[in-house]
Amino acid sequence: MTPRPASWGITSILLGGVAIGSAAIFMRLAPVAPSAAAFWRMALSIPVFVVFTLAVPANRQQLKAINQQQLVQMALVGFWFALDLYFWHWAVARTTVANATLLANLASVFTVVVGFFLFKESFSKLFLAGLVLAVVGAATLVGQNAAYSPQYLTGDFLGLVTACALTGYIITAAKARTVLSTTILMTGSAIVSAALLLAPALLADGAFIPANLEGWLPLVGLALVTHVLGQGLIIYGLAHISASYGSIGLLIQPVVAAILAWLIFSETLGPLHIAGAVMILAGIAVSQQRRRRDNGINL
């Protein structure tokens, strides 16, 4: 039986979320400043997206017909994603990784709120129950390492800003995908993001360019696995499912990150971590039951 488009959408987003879960691992292995790693993540992905775009005749035709409004949409997607990466790195620097991760994951809640108030979406009780379960699971998985301290307030605030930027990215990307192909949108937005991230990368303390060939490997992984594969799948999926429903699937990222950290860095993965991961997966599954596009709206 051929899956419905919406089924393709959530599947693509979940697979993309799994790939993006590798971001923290590549970031930790990268021998450059975090802001530089963010820049190279975007810059190294651009040639790949250009090749993918030009390899498809339909994309070449779409490029010839692209208009100013579509260029603005690509620029907005790139702008929001650059803000997401920039503020995420500052949040991690000013607060704990757990705090920053937990607050950034609130983007799923923010996306639903925006969908309800701005786009007049309605949601079933089952969907809301799944959202709550997944968010509580994320809090259980990540929150046990969180901490409150006045010295973390700035970083915690930046974590919330990161969530807002990620919300803007999800919504604008979903809207842009109604008129642009995945590779064209990813190419244009990556160029904008890289341009915006270049100055912070050059001004940051720490190395901008790896000292040897081996040092480039984590950056290539960050570009190809995390961005080309991960974000590419997410952008593809957002054409087939609303931003609100899709955003919950992104909560799979901390599950993947925790498993990879356990396998690669031998970080602790205790009963509460496992319980939180199970709650996230259950919440995602519950939220997608009886999914419907209310009033035909696809954000």
ZADO-1210 file (C-alpha; in nm, 4 decimals, padded with zeros to 6 digits):
<atoms>
<atom x="00.0000" y="00.0000" z="00.0000" code="MET" pos="1"/>
<atom x="00.1375" y="00.3379" z="-00.1021" code="THR" pos="2"/>
<atom x="00.1679" y="00.5747" z="00.1955" code="PRO" pos="3"/>
<atom x="-00.0314" y="00.8943" z="00.1867" code="ARG" pos="4"/>
<atom x="00.1665" y="01.2177" z="00.1339" code="PRO" pos="5"/>
<atom x="00.1238" y="01.3113" z="00.5014" code="ALA" pos="6"/>
<atom x="00.2757" y="00.9764" z="00.6008" code="SER" pos="7"/>
<atom x="00.5731" y="01.0489" z="00.3786" code="TRP" pos="8"/>
<atom x="00.5999" y="01.3872" z="00.5463" code="GLY" pos="9"/>
<atom x="00.6279" y="01.2706" z="00.9078" code="ILE" pos="10"/>
<atom x="00.8542" y="00.9789" z="00.8065" code="THR" pos="11"/>
<atom x="01.0891" y="01.2173" z="00.6269" code="SER" pos="12"/>
<atom x="01.0937" y="01.4562" z="00.9236" code="ILE" pos="13"/>
<atom x="01.1669" y="01.1747" z="01.1697" code="LEU" pos="14"/>
<atom x="01.4542" y="01.0479" z="00.9551" code="LEU" pos="15"/>
<atom x="01.5805" y="01.4040" z="00.9250" code="GLY" pos="16"/>
<atom x="01.5578" y="01.4422" z="01.3019" code="GLY" pos="17"/>
<atom x="01.7663" y="01.1265" z="01.3448" code="VAL" pos="18"/>
<atom x="02.0358" y="01.2712" z="01.1156" code="ALA" pos="19"/>
<atom x="02.0301" y="01.6062" z="01.2947" code="ILE" pos="20"/>
<atom x="02.0777" y="01.4259" z="01.6243" code="GLY" pos="21"/>
<atom x="02.4392" y="01.3835" z="01.5135" code="SER" pos="22"/>
<atom x="02.5018" y="01.7605" z="01.5233" code="ALA" pos="23"/>
<atom x="02.6227" y="01.7751" z="01.8832" code="ALA" pos="24"/>
<atom x="02.8685" y="01.4883" z="01.8195" code="ILE" pos="25"/>
<atom x="03.0221" y="01.6536" z="01.5139" code="PHE" pos="26"/>
<atom x="03.0305" y="01.9892" z="01.6938" code="MET" pos="27"/>
<atom x="03.2203" y="01.8350" z="01.9857" code="ARG" pos="28"/>
<atom x="03.4718" y="01.6707" z="01.7520" code="LEU" pos="29"/>
<atom x="03.5261" y="01.9800" z="01.5359" code="ALA" pos="30"/>
<atom x="03.8636" y="02.1488" z="01.6061" code="PRO" pos="31"/>
<atom x="03.7288" y="02.4993" z="01.5413" code="VAL" pos="32"/>
<atom x="03.5227" y="02.7522" z="01.7333" code="ALA" pos="33"/>
<atom x="03.1503" y="02.6643" z="01.7550" code="PRO" pos="34"/>
<atom x="03.0502" y="02.9655" z="01.5437" code="SER" pos="35"/>
<atom x="03.3058" y="02.8625" z="01.2821" code="ALA" pos="36"/>
<atom x="03.1624" y="02.5100" z="01.2803" code="ALA" pos="37"/>
<atom x="02.8165" y="02.6589" z="01.2195" code="ALA" pos="38"/>
<atom x="02.9527" y="02.8571" z="00.9245" code="PHE" pos="39"/>
<atom x="03.1288" y="02.5576" z="00.7697" code="TRP" pos="40"/>
<atom x="02.8166" y="02.3473" z="00.8211" code="ARG" pos="41"/>
<atom x="02.6384" y="02.5831" z="00.5814" code="MET" pos="42"/>
<atom x="02.9249" y="02.6709" z="00.3461" code="ALA" pos="43"/>
<atom x="03.0266" y="02.3101" z="00.2762" code="LEU" pos="44"/>
<atom x="02.6673" y="02.2115" z="00.2053" code="SER" pos="45"/>
<atom x="02.6184" y="02.4716" z="-00.0692" code="ILE" pos="46"/>
<atom x="02.8131" y="02.2930" z="-00.3493" code="PRO" pos="47"/>
<atom x="02.6250" y="01.9703" z="-00.2796" code="VAL" pos="48"/>
<atom x="02.2864" y="02.1412" z="-00.3023" code="PHE" pos="49"/>
<atom x="02.3924" y="02.3225" z="-00.6207" code="VAL" pos="50"/>
<atom x="02.4826" y="01.9913" z="-00.7849" code="VAL" pos="51"/>
<atom x="02.1539" y="01.8319" z="-00.6741" code="PHE" pos="52"/>
<atom x="01.9596" y="02.1313" z="-00.8015" code="THR" pos="53"/>
<atom x="02.1223" y="02.1477" z="-01.1452" code="LEU" pos="54"/>
<atom x="02.1007" y="01.7697" z="-01.1916" code="ALA" pos="55"/>
<atom x="01.7191" y="01.7819" z="-01.2078" code="VAL" pos="56"/>
<atom x="01.5652" y="01.9390" z="-01.5209" code="PRO" pos="57"/>
<atom x="01.2533" y="02.0517" z="-01.3311" code="ALA" pos="58"/>
<atom x="01.4729" y="02.2449" z="-01.0891" code="ASN" pos="59"/>
<atom x="01.6539" y="02.4180" z="-01.3737" code="ARG" pos="60"/>
<atom x="01.3200" y="02.5236" z="-01.5160" code="GLN" pos="61"/>
<atom x="01.2035" y="02.6497" z="-01.1782" code="GLN" pos="62"/>
<atom x="01.5231" y="02.8519" z="-01.1388" code="LEU" pos="63"/>
<atom x="01.4514" y="03.0329" z="-01.4657" code="LYS" pos="64"/>
<atom x="01.1022" y="03.1262" z="-01.3455" code="ALA" pos="65"/>
<atom x="01.1902" y="03.2202" z="-00.9894" code="ILE" pos="66"/>
<atom x="01.0434" y="03.5535" z="-00.8784" code="ASN" pos="67"/>
<atom x="01.1193" y="03.8173" z="-00.6185" code="GLN" pos="68"/>
<atom x="00.8691" y="03.6817" z="-00.3675" code="GLN" pos="69"/>
<atom x="01.0293" y="03.3375" z="-00.3808" code="GLN" pos="70"/>
<atom x="01.3745" y="03.4899" z="-00.3362" code="LEU" pos="71"/>
<atom x="01.2458" y="03.6695" z="-00.0271" code="VAL" pos="72"/>
<atom x="01.1055" y="03.3414" z="00.1059" code="GLN" pos="73"/>
<atom x="01.4432" y="03.1708" z="00.0640" code="MET" pos="74"/>
<atom x="01.6154" y="03.4625" z="00.2334" code="ALA" pos="75"/>
<atom x="01.3766" y="03.4447" z="00.5292" code="LEU" pos="76"/>
<atom x="01.4378" y="03.0728" z="00.5741" code="VAL" pos="77"/>
<atom x="01.8138" y="03.1335" z="00.5670" code="GLY" pos="78"/>
<atom x="01.7809" y="03.4261" z="00.8069" code="PHE" pos="79"/>
<atom x="01.5847" y="03.2300" z="01.0670" code="TRP" pos="80"/>
<atom x="01.8192" y="02.9319" z="01.0436" code="PHE" pos="81"/>
<atom x="02.1269" y="03.1515" z="01.0867" code="ALA" pos="82"/>
<atom x="01.9684" y="03.3033" z="01.3980" code="LEU" pos="83"/>
<atom x="01.8881" y="02.9558" z="01.5268" code="ASP" pos="84"/>
<atom x="02.2501" y="02.8402" z="01.4946" code="LEU" pos="85"/>
<atom x="02.3982" y="03.1667" z="01.6242" code="TYR" pos="86"/>
<atom x="02.1852" y="03.1958" z="01.9368" code="PHE" pos="87"/>
<atom x="02.2135" y="02.8234" z="02.0082" code="TRP" pos="88"/>
<atom x="02.5903" y="02.8524" z="02.0334" code="HIS" pos="89"/>
<atom x="02.5662" y="03.1586" z="02.2565" code="TRP" pos="90"/>
<atom x="02.3091" y="02.9822" z="02.4753" code="ALA" pos="91"/>
<atom x="02.5398" y="02.6840" z="02.5219" code="VAL" pos="92"/>
<atom x="02.8236" y="02.9217" z="02.6122" code="ALA" pos="93"/>
<atom x="02.6176" y="03.1106" z="02.8729" code="ARG" pos="94"/>
<atom x="02.4191" y="02.8269" z="03.0334" code="THR" pos="95"/>
<atom x="02.4345" y="02.4485" z="03.0615" code="THR" pos="96"/>
<atom x="02.3978" y="02.2307" z="02.7519" code="VAL" pos="97"/>
<atom x="02.0949" y="02.0686" z="02.9175" code="ALA" pos="98"/>
<atom x="01.9264" y="02.4058" z="02.9771" code="ASN" pos="99"/>
<atom x="01.9935" y="02.5221" z="02.6225" code="ALA" pos="100"/>
<atom x="01.8701" y="02.1951" z="02.4692" code="THR" pos="101"/>
<atom x="01.5570" y="02.1855" z="02.6805" code="LEU" pos="102"/>
<atom x="01.4642" y="02.5463" z="02.6023" code="LEU" pos="103"/>
<atom x="01.5392" y="02.5122" z="02.2297" code="ALA" pos="104"/>
<atom x="01.3039" y="02.2136" z="02.2116" code="ASN" pos="105"/>
<atom x="01.0189" y="02.4453" z="02.3116" code="LEU" pos="106"/>
<atom x="01.0093" y="02.5342" z="01.9412" code="ALA" pos="107"/>
<atom x="00.7638" y="02.2458" z="01.8980" code="SER" pos="108"/>
<atom x="00.5252" y="02.4109" z="02.1443" code="VAL" pos="109"/>
<atom x="00.5780" y="02.7580" z="01.9958" code="PHE" pos="110"/>
<atom x="00.5042" y="02.6288" z="01.6442" code="THR" pos="111"/>
<atom x="00.1731" y="02.4832" z="01.7602" code="VAL" pos="112"/>
<atom x="00.0826" y="02.8086" z="01.9385" code="VAL" pos="113"/>
<atom x="00.1591" y="03.0127" z="01.6247" code="VAL" pos="114"/>
<atom x="-00.0416" y="02.7676" z="01.4146" code="GLY" pos="115"/>
<atom x="-00.3410" y="02.8062" z="01.6470" code="PHE" pos="116"/>
<atom x="-00.3424" y="03.1845" z="01.6858" code="PHE" pos="117"/>
<atom x="-00.2011" y="03.3014" z="01.3530" code="LEU" pos="118"/>
<atom x="-00.3137" y="03.0343" z="01.1081" code="PHE" pos="119"/>
<atom x="-00.6332" y="02.9295" z="01.2906" code="LYS" pos="120"/>
<atom x="-00.5356" y="02.5633" z="01.3016" code="GLU" pos="121"/>
<atom x="-00.7312" y="02.3363" z="01.5312" code="SER" pos="122"/>
<atom x="-00.5901" y="02.0287" z="01.7022" code="PHE" pos="123"/>
<atom x="-00.7450" y="01.7138" z="01.8380" code="SER" pos="124"/>
<atom x="-00.7123" y="01.6204" z="02.2042" code="LYS" pos="125"/>
<atom x="-00.5053" y="01.3222" z="02.0951" code="LEU" pos="126"/>
<atom x="-00.2588" y="01.5510" z="01.9198" code="PHE" pos="127"/>
<atom x="-00.2274" y="01.7789" z="02.2231" code="LEU" pos="128"/>
<atom x="-00.1829" y="01.4785" z="02.4510" code="ALA" pos="129"/>
<atom x="00.0996" y="01.3544" z="02.2287" code="GLY" pos="130"/>
<atom x="00.2616" y="01.6982" z="02.2323" code="LEU" pos="131"/>
<atom x="00.2507" y="01.7164" z="02.6122" code="VAL" pos="132"/>
<atom x="00.3853" y="01.3614" z="02.6456" code="LEU" pos="133"/>
<atom x="00.6745" y="01.4322" z="02.4062" code="ALA" pos="134"/>
<atom x="00.7670" y="01.7606" z="02.5764" code="VAL" pos="135"/>
<atom x="00.7539" y="01.6000" z="02.9219" code="VAL" pos="136"/>
<atom x="00.9704" y="01.3207" z="02.7827" code="GLY" pos="137"/>
<atom x="01.2239" y="01.5766" z="02.6559" code="ALA" pos="138"/>
<atom x="01.2240" y="01.7410" z="02.9989" code="ALA" pos="139"/>
<atom x="01.2840" y="01.4006" z="03.1610" code="THR" pos="140"/>
<atom x="01.5595" y="01.3070" z="02.9173" code="LEU" pos="141"/>
<atom x="01.7462" y="01.6391" z="02.9240" code="VAL" pos="142"/>
<atom x="01.6083" y="01.8160" z="03.2285" code="GLY" pos="143"/>
<atom x="01.7728" y="01.5978" z="03.4918" code="GLN" pos="144"/>
<atom x="02.1013" y="01.7600" z="03.3914" code="ASN" pos="145"/>
<atom x="01.9489" y="02.1086" z="03.3872" code="ALA" pos="146"/>
<atom x="02.0284" y="02.3613" z="03.6565" code="ALA" pos="147"/>
<atom x="01.8956" y="02.6926" z="03.7838" code="TYR" pos="148"/>
<atom x="02.1360" y="02.9711" z="03.8678" code="SER" pos="149"/>
<atom x="02.1229" y="03.3502" z="03.8287" code="PRO" pos="150"/>
<atom x="02.4437" y="03.3263" z="03.6263" code="GLN" pos="151"/>
<atom x="02.2592" y="03.1148" z="03.3688" code="TYR" pos="152"/>
<atom x="01.9735" y="03.3598" z="03.3144" code="LEU" pos="153"/>
<atom x="02.1290" y="03.5214" z="03.0079" code="THR" pos="154"/>
<atom x="02.2002" y="03.1842" z="02.8515" code="GLY" pos="155"/>
<atom x="01.8528" y="03.0589" z="02.9393" code="ASP" pos="156"/>
<atom x="01.7027" y="03.3657" z="02.7710" code="PHE" pos="157"/>
<atom x="01.9134" y="03.2965" z="02.4614" code="LEU" pos="158"/>
<atom x="01.7822" y="02.9389" z="02.4688" code="GLY" pos="159"/>
<atom x="01.4301" y="03.0778" z="02.4427" code="LEU" pos="160"/>
<atom x="01.5408" y="03.3057" z="02.1579" code="VAL" pos="161"/>
<atom x="01.6809" y="02.9963" z="01.9865" code="THR" pos="162"/>
<atom x="01.3397" y="02.8293" z="02.0169" code="ALA" pos="163"/>
<atom x="01.1736" y="03.1374" z="01.8639" code="CYS" pos="164"/>
<atom x="01.4230" y="03.1405" z="01.5744" code="ALA" pos="165"/>
<atom x="01.3701" y="02.7685" z="01.5136" code="LEU" pos="166"/>
<atom x="00.9940" y="02.8276" z="01.5138" code="THR" pos="167"/>
<atom x="01.0374" y="03.0987" z="01.2508" code="GLY" pos="168"/>
<atom x="01.2511" y="02.8627" z="01.0457" code="TYR" pos="169"/>
<atom x="01.0008" y="02.5769" z="01.0571" code="ILE" pos="170"/>
<atom x="00.7049" y="02.7960" z="00.9616" code="ILE" pos="171"/>
<atom x="00.8761" y="02.9920" z="00.6835" code="THR" pos="172"/>
<atom x="01.0352" y="02.6768" z="00.5411" code="ALA" pos="173"/>
<atom x="00.6998" y="02.4981" z="00.5321" code="ALA" pos="174"/>
<atom x="00.5452" y="02.7968" z="00.3547" code="LYS" pos="175"/>
<atom x="00.8318" y="02.8252" z="00.1046" code="ALA" pos="176"/>
<atom x="00.8104" y="02.4531" z="00.0222" code="ARG" pos="177"/>
<atom x="00.4654" y="02.5068" z="-00.1273" code="THR" pos="178"/>
<atom x="00.6278" y="02.6933" z="-00.4190" code="VAL" pos="179"/>
<atom x="00.9937" y="02.5834" z="-00.4216" code="LEU" pos="180"/>
<atom x="01.1653" y="02.2465" z="-00.4544" code="SER" pos="181"/>
<atom x="01.3664" y="02.1094" z="-00.1637" code="THR" pos="182"/>
<atom x="01.7077" y="02.1551" z="-00.3272" code="THR" pos="183"/>
<atom x="01.6398" y="02.5090" z="-00.4546" code="ILE" pos="184"/>
<atom x="01.5159" y="02.6182" z="-00.1130" code="LEU" pos="185"/>
<atom x="01.8087" y="02.4502" z="00.0640" code="MET" pos="186"/>
<atom x="02.0599" y="02.6066" z="-00.1760" code="THR" pos="187"/>
<atom x="01.9255" y="02.9598" z="-00.1436" code="GLY" pos="188"/>
<atom x="01.8751" y="02.9458" z="00.2315" code="SER" pos="189"/>
<atom x="02.2220" y="02.7933" z="00.2877" code="ALA" pos="190"/>
<atom x="02.3844" y="03.0783" z="00.0947" code="ILE" pos="191"/>
<atom x="02.2010" y="03.3361" z="00.3075" code="VAL" pos="192"/>
<atom x="02.2800" y="03.1534" z="00.6338" code="SER" pos="193"/>
<atom x="02.6492" y="03.1160" z="00.5455" code="ALA" pos="194"/>
<atom x="02.6748" y="03.4851" z="00.4561" code="ALA" pos="195"/>
<atom x="02.5172" y="03.5873" z="00.7872" code="LEU" pos="196"/>
<atom x="02.7331" y="03.3484" z="00.9913" code="LEU" pos="197"/>
<atom x="03.0662" y="03.4411" z="00.8312" code="LEU" pos="198"/>
<atom x="03.1342" y="03.7566" z="01.0349" code="ALA" pos="199"/>
<atom x="03.0574" y="03.5960" z="01.3745" code="PRO" pos="200"/>
<atom x="03.2768" y="03.3005" z="01.2766" code="ALA" pos="201"/>
<atom x="03.5716" y="03.5242" z="01.1862" code="LEU" pos="202"/>
<atom x="03.5364" y="03.7353" z="01.5011" code="LEU" pos="203"/>
<atom x="03.4976" y="03.4470" z="01.7448" code="ALA" pos="204"/>
<atom x="03.7739" y="03.3257" z="01.9731" code="ASP" pos="205"/>
<atom x="03.9224" y="02.9995" z="01.8570" code="GLY" pos="206"/>
<atom x="04.0251" y="02.8508" z="01.5245" code="ALA" pos="207"/>
<atom x="03.8339" y="02.9311" z="01.2064" code="PHE" pos="208"/>
<atom x="04.0059" y="02.6759" z="00.9804" code="ILE" pos="209"/>
<atom x="04.1178" y="02.3255" z="01.0903" code="PRO" pos="210"/>
<atom x="04.4943" y="02.2815" z="01.1174" code="ALA" pos="211"/>
<atom x="04.5000" y="01.9558" z="00.9190" code="ASN" pos="212"/>
<atom x="04.2965" y="01.7400" z="00.6838" code="LEU" pos="213"/>
<atom x="04.1689" y="01.5208" z="00.9663" code="GLU" pos="214"/>
<atom x="04.0171" y="01.8264" z="01.1316" code="GLY" pos="215"/>
<atom x="03.7914" y="01.8794" z="00.8313" code="TRP" pos="216"/>
<atom x="03.6201" y="01.5411" z="00.8742" code="LEU" pos="217"/>
<atom x="03.3787" y="01.6485" z="01.1546" code="PRO" pos="218"/>
<atom x="03.2931" y="01.9635" z="00.9556" code="LEU" pos="219"/>
<atom x="03.2216" y="01.7583" z="00.6444" code="VAL" pos="220"/>
<atom x="03.0059" y="01.5272" z="00.8568" code="GLY" pos="221"/>
<atom x="02.8259" y="01.8281" z="00.9991" code="LEU" pos="222"/>
<atom x="02.7564" y="01.9559" z="00.6479" code="ALA" pos="223"/>
<atom x="02.6656" y="01.6281" z="00.4768" code="LEU" pos="224"/>
<atom x="02.4949" y="01.4271" z="00.7520" code="VAL" pos="225"/>
<atom x="02.3442" y="01.6984" z="00.9680" code="THR" pos="226"/>
<atom x="02.2531" y="01.9585" z="00.7080" code="HIS" pos="227"/>
<atom x="02.2307" y="01.8049" z="00.3606" code="VAL" pos="228"/>
<atom x="02.0704" y="01.4798" z="00.4772" code="LEU" pos="229"/>
<atom x="01.9010" y="01.5925" z="00.7991" code="GLY" pos="230"/>
<atom x="01.7685" y="01.9355" z="00.7080" code="GLN" pos="231"/>
<atom x="01.7081" y="01.8216" z="00.3507" code="GLY" pos="232"/>
<atom x="01.4735" y="01.5472" z="00.4686" code="LEU" pos="233"/>
<atom x="01.2991" y="01.7866" z="00.7075" code="ILE" pos="234"/>
<atom x="01.2451" y="02.0482" z="00.4362" code="ILE" pos="235"/>
<atom x="01.1145" y="01.7776" z="00.2030" code="TYR" pos="236"/>
<atom x="00.8751" y="01.6541" z="00.4699" code="GLY" pos="237"/>
<atom x="00.7360" y="01.9999" z="00.5420" code="LEU" pos="238"/>
<atom x="00.5783" y="02.0020" z="00.1956" code="ALA" pos="239"/>
<atom x="00.3578" y="01.7083" z="00.2953" code="HIS" pos="240"/>
<atom x="00.2617" y="01.7850" z="00.6545" code="ILE" pos="241"/>
<atom x="00.1762" y="02.0992" z="00.8476" code="SER" pos="242"/>
<atom x="00.4505" y="02.2742" z="01.0422" code="ALA" pos="243"/>
<atom x="00.2693" y="02.2075" z="01.3710" code="SER" pos="244"/>
<atom x="00.2478" y="01.8323" z="01.3224" code="TYR" pos="245"/>
<atom x="00.5968" y="01.8129" z="01.1763" code="GLY" pos="246"/>
<atom x="00.7620" y="02.0102" z="01.4562" code="SER" pos="247"/>
<atom x="00.6802" y="01.7402" z="01.7110" code="ILE" pos="248"/>
<atom x="00.8775" y="01.4892" z="01.5072" code="GLY" pos="249"/>
<atom x="01.1880" y="01.7022" z="01.5611" code="LEU" pos="250"/>
<atom x="01.1798" y="01.6110" z="01.9299" code="LEU" pos="251"/>
<atom x="01.3430" y="01.2849" z="01.8301" code="ILE" pos="252"/>
<atom x="01.6739" y="01.4777" z="01.8120" code="GLN" pos="253"/>
<atom x="01.7621" y="01.4648" z="02.1847" code="PRO" pos="254"/>
<atom x="01.6893" y="01.0909" z="02.1840" code="VAL" pos="255"/>
<atom x="01.9392" y="01.0315" z="01.9045" code="VAL" pos="256"/>
<atom x="02.1936" y="01.2702" z="02.0587" code="ALA" pos="257"/>
<atom x="02.1740" y="01.0891" z="02.3949" code="ALA" pos="258"/>
<atom x="02.2216" y="00.7475" z="02.2328" code="ILE" pos="259"/>
<atom x="02.5182" y="00.8653" z="02.0230" code="LEU" pos="260"/>
<atom x="02.6800" y="01.0338" z="02.3254" code="ALA" pos="261"/>
<atom x="02.6415" y="00.7067" z="02.5169" code="TRP" pos="262"/>
<atom x="02.7931" y="00.5007" z="02.2329" code="LEU" pos="263"/>
<atom x="03.0761" y="00.7371" z="02.1362" code="ILE" pos="264"/>
<atom x="03.1635" y="00.9252" z="02.4545" code="PHE" pos="265"/>
<atom x="03.0406" y="00.6707" z="02.7134" code="SER" pos="266"/>
<atom x="02.8100" y="00.9317" z="02.8675" code="GLU" pos="267"/>
<atom x="02.5664" y="00.8024" z="03.1275" code="THR" pos="268"/>
<atom x="02.2345" y="00.6708" z="03.0005" code="LEU" pos="269"/>
<atom x="02.0329" y="00.5808" z="03.3083" code="GLY" pos="270"/>
<atom x="01.6739" y="00.4705" z="03.3715" code="PRO" pos="271"/>
<atom x="01.5366" y="00.8264" z="03.3652" code="LEU" pos="272"/>
<atom x="01.7085" y="00.8976" z="03.0337" code="HIS" pos="273"/>
<atom x="01.5548" y="00.5835" z="02.8882" code="ILE" pos="274"/>
<atom x="01.2117" y="00.6694" z="03.0331" code="ALA" pos="275"/>
<atom x="01.2327" y="01.0177" z="02.8802" code="GLY" pos="276"/>
<atom x="01.3305" y="00.8762" z="02.5410" code="ALA" pos="277"/>
<atom x="01.0393" y="00.6298" z="02.5494" code="VAL" pos="278"/>
<atom x="00.7989" y="00.9121" z="02.6397" code="MET" pos="279"/>
<atom x="00.9230" y="01.1228" z="02.3486" code="ILE" pos="280"/>
<atom x="00.8769" y="00.8389" z="02.1000" code="LEU" pos="281"/>
<atom x="00.5341" y="00.7567" z="02.2419" code="ALA" pos="282"/>
<atom x="00.4319" y="01.1236" z="02.2300" code="GLY" pos="283"/>
<atom x="00.5359" y="01.1530" z="01.8650" code="ILE" pos="284"/>
<atom x="00.3393" y="00.8377" z="01.7792" code="ALA" pos="285"/>
<atom x="00.0282" y="00.9550" z="01.9667" code="VAL" pos="286"/>
<atom x="00.0384" y="01.3042" z="01.8134" code="SER" pos="287"/>
<atom x="00.0303" y="01.1641" z="01.4605" code="GLN" pos="288"/>
<atom x="-00.2812" y="00.9538" z="01.5163" code="GLN" pos="289"/>
<atom x="-00.5911" y="01.0753" z="01.3359" code="ARG" pos="290"/>
<atom x="-00.3793" y="01.3484" z="01.1825" code="ARG" pos="291"/>
<atom x="-00.5762" y="01.5881" z="00.9673" code="ARG" pos="292"/>
<atom x="-00.5096" y="01.9109" z="00.7886" code="ARG" pos="293"/>
<atom x="-00.7735" y="02.1294" z="00.9419" code="ASP" pos="294"/>
<atom x="-00.9450" y="02.3523" z="00.6876" code="ASN" pos="295"/>
<atom x="-00.6936" y="02.2326" z="00.4278" code="GLY" pos="296"/>
<atom x="-00.4210" y="02.4539" z="00.5733" code="ILE" pos="297"/>
<atom x="-00.0609" y="02.3499" z="00.5173" code="ASN" pos="298"/>
<atom x="00.1645" y="02.6006" z="00.6876" code="LEU" pos="299"/>
</atoms>
